[in-house]
Amino acid sequence: MSDGLFDLSGRVAMVTGTSRGLGQYFARALARAGADLVLTSRDRATLAPFAQEIAALGRRSASVSLDVCDENSIRAAVAEAEEAFGRIDILVNNAGMNIRKPALDVTWNDWNRILDTNLRGSFFVAQAVARGMIARKYGRILMIGSVTCVAGYAGLAPYGASRGGVRQLTMSLADDWGKHGVTVNCLAPGWFRTEQNKVMYENQEWVEYLCDRIPVKRPGRPDDLDGAVVFLASESSRYITGQTLLVDGGISTGATRALPKSRTS
């Protein structure tokens, strides 16, 4: 198999939400595969240390201010990115947030904030970037979902609704833009420790319970996503669109915690 199928040399990738977390891991993986990067955050100044890291990998980057809940900010960010590099070949629509609460405690504003960021923001960033991709007849769009695209969890009602919406959005945009040479797929991580959920991983009993439900018996590590993001961004996935790729250690199979032997005898 040709290494060129996974080579991103000469490509420009825009990764939203790269001030911390999985967004930085996605960007590193793309840079190592040869892509130059557009880094985004609501506060451009927070991107400086990571931009230096990308430069150390031998890739160029541009740091852009982006608030995915602000339509004008989206348009300005995409315009600035295209001015810096001339085009955007790959979009990783990563920016997102969560407010973890029991369903009865979710407020109107909680719902709006989560859906506006994760679902509406993902659509309008994709729309803004796709205009240039369609004009050039080439593009790779990676929507970032989660295992909550396909499974429900207590305390995650609006978040799960937003991620389920991202999965549906992926299929619709794939149908819309496939004829223009633009593929749209959803990368859906399972349980990974991030800034949003790190407090949960401080509960060792919960971690053990989680691992019992994951067939590979551990939570995800950020570099477990490297191959998937490069695959979906590269020529190796040129005939794949509208799909959701779960990188979840198998938890979406519905595995459950094993009962003690005394209850199964």
C-alpha positions as MATLAB code, in Angstrom:
seq = 'MSDGLFDLSGRVAMVTGTSRGLGQYFARALARAGADLVLTSRDRATLAPFAQEIAALGRRSASVSLDVCDENSIRAAVAEAEEAFGRIDILVNNAGMNIRKPALDVTWNDWNRILDTNLRGSFFVAQAVARGMIARKYGRILMIGSVTCVAGYAGLAPYGASRGGVRQLTMSLADDWGKHGVTVNCLAPGWFRTEQNKVMYENQEWVEYLCDRIPVKRPGRPDDLDGAVVFLASESSRYITGQTLLVDGGISTGATRALPKSRTS';
ca = [
       0.000    0.000    0.000;
       1.344    3.426   -0.937;
       2.359    5.654    1.946;
       0.888    8.489   -0.114;
      -2.573    7.389    0.947;
      -1.842    8.779    4.414;
       0.504   11.623    3.438;
      -0.904   15.095    4.114;
       2.083   17.027    2.793;
       0.924   20.209    1.076;
      -2.491   20.125    2.748;
      -3.867   22.789    5.068;
      -5.975   21.660    8.025;
      -8.124   23.869   10.237;
      -8.748   22.402   13.695;
     -11.205   24.261   15.890;
     -10.728   24.366   19.647;
      -6.948   23.858   19.785;
      -6.124   25.734   22.979;
      -6.194   22.425   24.907;
      -7.471   18.858   24.967;
      -8.212   16.545   22.080;
      -8.043   19.398   19.573;
      -4.307   19.627   20.166;
      -3.892   15.886   19.698;
      -5.796   16.022   16.409;
      -3.612   18.908   15.235;
      -0.376   17.128   16.221;
      -1.393   13.996   14.336;
      -2.171   15.981   11.195;
       1.085   17.940   11.468;
       3.100   14.732   11.826;
       1.393   13.472    8.661;
       2.585   16.602    6.852;
      -0.261   19.125    7.084;
       0.101   22.813    7.872;
      -2.313   24.011   10.546;
      -4.871   26.700   11.236;
      -5.239   26.783   15.030;
      -8.276   28.392   16.628;
      -9.456   29.531   20.026;
     -11.732   32.244   21.363;
      -8.565   33.786   22.810;
      -5.845   33.787   20.155;
      -3.135   34.465   22.750;
      -3.656   31.038   24.345;
      -2.491   29.394   21.112;
       1.065   30.752   21.193;
       2.709   27.827   23.066;
       1.011   25.261   20.842;
       1.949   27.183   17.677;
       5.585   26.900   18.796;
       5.123   23.148   19.207;
       3.757   22.845   15.681;
       6.719   24.850   14.360;
       9.061   22.418   16.133;
       7.432   19.631   14.115;
       8.484   21.464   10.956;
       5.021   22.647    9.956;
       3.593   26.107    9.445;
       0.627   27.361   11.427;
      -1.658   30.366   11.687;
      -3.449   31.236   14.920;
      -6.979   32.570   14.466;
      -9.586   33.851   16.908;
     -12.835   31.896   16.624;
     -16.036   31.801   18.665;
     -18.238   29.114   17.127;
     -21.319   30.661   18.757;
     -20.828   33.919   16.811;
     -21.634   33.884   13.089;
     -19.495   36.934   12.362;
     -16.555   35.372   14.179;
     -16.899   32.213   12.094;
     -16.872   34.124    8.821;
     -13.929   36.267    9.892;
     -11.903   33.271   11.089;
     -12.374   31.333    7.860;
     -11.507   34.409    5.797;
      -8.336   34.955    7.841;
      -7.344   31.300    7.490;
      -7.831   31.364    3.736;
      -5.862   34.597    3.482;
      -2.991   33.027    5.437;
      -2.751   29.817    3.408;
      -4.880   30.386    0.302;
      -7.242   27.534    1.097;
      -8.460   25.043    3.697;
      -8.287   21.395    2.588;
      -9.247   19.718    5.856;
     -11.579   20.813    8.644;
     -11.628   19.111   12.037;
     -14.766   20.520   13.669;
     -13.620   19.898   17.226;
     -14.755   22.876   19.339;
     -17.331   21.755   21.873;
     -18.448   21.918   25.477;
     -20.583   20.198   28.076;
     -22.463   20.958   31.276;
     -22.976   17.735   33.205;
     -26.247   17.763   35.177;
     -29.188   15.475   35.963;
     -31.920   16.073   33.409;
     -34.234   17.692   35.959;
     -31.567   20.295   36.753;
     -30.782   21.363   33.164;
     -31.746   24.992   32.575;
     -32.937   26.682   29.405;
     -29.591   28.466   29.159;
     -27.636   25.223   29.728;
     -29.447   23.641   26.801;
     -28.872   26.597   24.512;
     -25.197   26.900   25.369;
     -24.473   23.229   24.680;
     -26.517   22.983   21.485;
     -25.319   26.343   20.175;
     -21.692   25.281   20.586;
     -21.725   21.627   19.628;
     -24.413   21.500   16.955;
     -25.170   24.940   15.526;
     -21.519   25.950   15.735;
     -20.396   22.770   13.961;
     -22.845   23.371   11.138;
     -21.946   26.980   10.482;
     -18.182   26.398   10.672;
     -18.585   23.525    8.193;
     -20.739   25.707    5.953;
     -18.216   28.558    5.942;
     -15.263   26.275    5.174;
     -17.175   24.212    2.607;
     -17.758   27.227    0.353;
     -14.076   27.293   -0.549;
     -13.793   23.509   -0.690;
     -16.707   23.304   -3.116;
     -15.178   25.977   -5.326;
     -11.934   23.959   -5.472;
     -13.728   20.594   -5.795;
     -11.862   19.092   -2.848;
     -12.323   18.845    0.896;
     -12.244   16.599    3.943;
     -14.559   17.575    6.797;
     -14.345   15.712   10.100;
     -17.197   16.375   12.469;
     -16.327   15.404   16.033;
     -19.016   13.437   17.796;
     -18.795   11.003   20.684;
     -20.051    7.610   21.752;
     -23.149    9.573   22.839;
     -23.971    9.740   19.113;
     -25.216    6.175   19.474;
     -25.769    5.627   23.212;
     -27.521    7.493   25.996;
     -25.988    8.282   29.377;
     -27.576    9.783   32.482;
     -26.547   13.364   33.123;
     -25.757   14.004   29.469;
     -29.167   14.765   27.947;
     -28.391   17.985   26.043;
     -24.843   16.867   25.272;
     -26.082   13.560   23.854;
     -28.737   15.389   21.845;
     -26.067   17.664   20.390;
     -23.772   14.776   19.466;
     -26.614   12.732   18.019;
     -27.433   15.793   15.948;
     -23.836   15.973   14.742;
     -24.124   12.402   13.480;
     -27.304   13.219   11.541;
     -25.748   16.436   10.280;
     -22.759   14.486    9.004;
     -24.969   12.301    6.814;
     -26.930   15.240    5.433;
     -23.840   17.281    4.553;
     -22.183   14.236    2.988;
     -25.167   13.910    0.658;
     -25.186   17.638   -0.061;
     -21.501   18.075   -0.832;
     -20.280   14.711   -2.135;
     -20.831   15.732   -5.752;
     -18.410   18.607   -5.183;
     -15.531   16.404   -4.058;
     -16.070   17.071   -0.355;
     -16.366   14.167    2.066;
     -17.946   14.583    5.506;
     -17.452   12.018    8.251;
     -17.931   11.915   12.013;
     -15.128   10.814   14.324;
     -16.736    9.666   17.557;
     -14.429    9.076   20.538;
     -15.535    6.974   23.474;
     -14.435    7.668   27.041;
     -11.267    9.761   26.996;
     -10.015   11.856   29.891;
     -10.272   15.555   28.966;
     -10.468   18.877   30.775;
     -14.272   18.616   30.580;
     -14.514   15.307   32.423;
     -11.259   14.938   34.396;
     -13.069   15.143   37.743;
     -14.789   11.842   36.963;
     -11.454   10.092   36.543;
     -10.489   11.053   40.078;
     -13.108    8.547   41.292;
     -11.285    5.217   41.134;
     -14.464    3.194   41.684;
     -16.062    4.884   38.670;
     -12.952    4.247   36.554;
     -13.042    0.543   37.452;
     -16.745    0.387   36.596;
     -16.057    2.115   33.270;
     -13.216   -0.244   32.391;
     -15.440   -3.261   33.077;
     -17.834   -1.957   30.410;
     -15.097   -1.375   27.797;
     -14.088   -4.573   26.005;
     -10.405   -3.509   25.796;
     -10.558   -2.774   29.567;
      -9.219    0.774   29.641;
     -10.306    4.319   28.794;
      -8.964    5.855   25.628;
      -5.600    7.583   25.399;
      -5.492   10.667   23.169;
      -3.021    9.087   20.750;
      -5.551    6.283   20.160;
      -7.266    8.819   17.874;
      -4.215    9.657   15.732;
      -4.729    6.986   13.095;
      -8.432    7.701   12.745;
      -8.047   11.451   12.257;
      -5.285   11.021    9.660;
      -7.268    8.315    7.881;
     -10.395   10.459    7.564;
      -8.351   13.499    6.489;
      -6.345   11.710    3.823;
      -6.733   10.097    0.422;
      -7.106    6.719    2.096;
     -10.723    7.613    2.921;
     -11.613    9.171   -0.455;
     -14.589    6.822   -1.015;
     -15.921    7.089    2.536;
     -18.464    9.767    3.410;
     -21.436   10.178    5.705;
     -20.034    7.649    8.170;
     -19.486    7.667   11.921;
     -16.222    6.072   13.050;
     -16.413    5.087   16.717;
     -13.041    4.962   18.473;
     -14.339    3.742   21.804;
     -12.604    0.530   22.834;
     -15.834   -1.280   22.010;
     -18.074    0.251   24.685;
     -20.759    0.869   22.067;
     -21.213   -2.901   21.780;
     -23.257   -2.611   24.967;
     -20.889   -4.520   27.230;
     -21.931   -4.533   30.899;
     -20.111   -5.016   34.172;
     -19.629   -8.672   34.945;
     -21.600  -10.018   37.895;
     -19.646  -11.546   40.805;
     -19.259  -15.331   40.557;
     -21.527  -15.824   43.562;
     -24.417  -14.357   41.546;
     -23.765  -16.293   38.372;
     -23.330  -19.796   39.833;
];
